[in-house]
Amino acid sequence: MIPQYLVDFDLSALPMVETDVLVIGSGIAGLFTAIKASEQQRVLMITKKSLLESNTRYAQGGIAAVIAEDDSPAYHLQDTLVAGAGLCRSEAVEVLVNEGPDGVKELIRLGTLFDLENGELALTQEGAHSHRRILHANGDATGYEIVRALAVEVNEHPGIEVWDEHFVVDLITDRDRGECIGALVQKDDGSQVFVKAQATVLCSGGAGQLYRYTTNPDVATADGVAMAYRAGAIVRDMEFIQFHPTSLCYPGAPRFLVSEAVRGEGAYLRNVKGERFMDRYHAQLELAPRDIVARAIVSEMESTNSTFVYLDITHEQPEMIKHRFPTIYETCMRYGLDMTTDWIPVAPAAHYMMGGVKTDLSGESSISRLFACGEVSSTGVHGANRLASNSLSEAIVFGRRIVDRIQSLPPLGLLQARGAKPSSVDMNNMNNMNSKIMKEQKPISERRLRLQKMMVRQVGLRRNGEDLQKAMDKLQQELQFFDQTLTHKEELEYANLLTCAWLVTSGALHREESRGAHYREDFPARDDIVWQKHSLQQREQAIVEELMS
């Protein structure tokens, strides 16, 4: 088990700031939730960098919602359930597909400029969708456009205060009442403050930085999942990590996401011999579910002794390519690759965390007054394999539901711990005040890279029991990292990554089957009789299996 330092702490020793709603994170989930909450309550939003730096900013493909006349929520529901490989919560998916269109209208009202065709919202199709239902903006910069519009609203709203360049160290819970009462926040100068909140909403994104190759920005260090786990919240299905099939794989270039929409608009996948290969793996060819496409690419890479495959859209009209995918086109051109004439070398990279903090249909976790929204949450929508472009819809749909629930909460009572009983407050803090600094401490950058390489090799796209156990053994040795005082943001981020690596690896070792994004070479078959159930992990407890509702 991961060491947990439960420090009895007198909150009166810290300066305190009070707010109605504390929002941690600034992607679409955080921004939208903050805007809706601010209609009736005071909101404090905390972000590690700035409002524009989040996973949402880099989302290219778009947002899925039923708009077209020939589409329906029933079709969207069925597509999501199929992609989720038997682990979706049907009630949560029904909420998504029925409330998603109104959420899109709200984004438009708030200033998001989606692309139009002949005066109507432009729609495209992506992998495993049966209809064209993906709205996009600026061709392939949908996430950036949504964040831009919402950030303008947040910055101009008098009821929302934003703390840039602040790091949330840990959640603070009242032990007697069993509820979250706020968070410990570290400023850029190293000083700390207790933020007391009537409700705390985790919108902190995913865990892409667990892996050496990822489409996620540097801020995606699993902070929310790790904090919630330390606070005692239940996390669910952490073994399901989605690898995007097509990230740019070219010398000197970053692992830039090449949207699934490129395949949706007709691109082919070819191995290094120039052969199309998806017909050997799935009837939907290039539009098969992401997990199948990603594993097919790895198989072709291995059989051809290559580190990449090609994405080919050169048979489409150059003007269409430039107009539809301007960001991808310009990025490739910076590295001497012309999408209109060149095949683009691509390979899978860590992209999205399907599991996370378990919530109900109002976005509330197993701890009262603690909510989770967006990638950090496990609402039940994504199951074992997220359907493309459902994540942005999920964030706005459940963000609105979270606000509805928060507005029904009774006022938070007086803290008995303040100036009275320090022991009545449980601060689950990685910062162990009484521990000794290790004599031979390795640089955080070295530790982080070593962890990322291990996760790629042993807890990556394809897994087996032997490698997973080796990873667990290495993680067990690395737990000595907690035997020191953690003060710098880089140290705290690494502690969160290490915590999440443990959760992912232990979940993957426990699930002895292959399902969705979790593939075990030693258990290659999906086993609905034994394993059509969720994996629940909670602090200081063994993994618990939860049957499908």
Buried (B, 14 or more C-beta within 10 A) or exposed (E): EBEBBBBEBBBBEBEEBBBBBBBBBBBBBBBBBBBBBBEEBBBBBBBBBEBBBBBBBBBBBBBBBBBBEEBBBEBBBBBBBBBBBBBBBBBBBBBBBBBBBEBBEBBBEBBBEBBEEEEEBBBBBBBBBBBBBBBBBBBBBBBBBBBBBBBBBBEEBEBBBBBBEBBBBBBBBBBEBEBBBBBBBBEEEEEBBBBBBBBBBBBBBBBBBBBBBBBBBEBBBBBBBBBBBBBBBBBBBBBBBBBBBBBBBBEEBBBBBBBBBBBBBBBBBBBBEEBBBBEEBBEBBBBBBBBBBBBBBBBBBEEBEBEBBBBBBBEBEBEEBBEBBBBBBEBBBEBEBEBBEBBBBBBBBBBBBBBBBBBBBBBBBBBBBBBBBBBBBBBBBBBBBBBBBBBBBBBBBBBBBBBEBBBEBEEBEEBBBBEEBBEBBBBBBBBBEEBEEEEEEEEBEEBBEBBBEBBBEBBBBBBBBEBBEBBBEBBEEBBEBBEBBBEEBBBBBBBBBBBBBBBBBBBBBBBEBBBBBBBBEEBEEBEEEEBBBBBBBBBEEEBEEEEBE
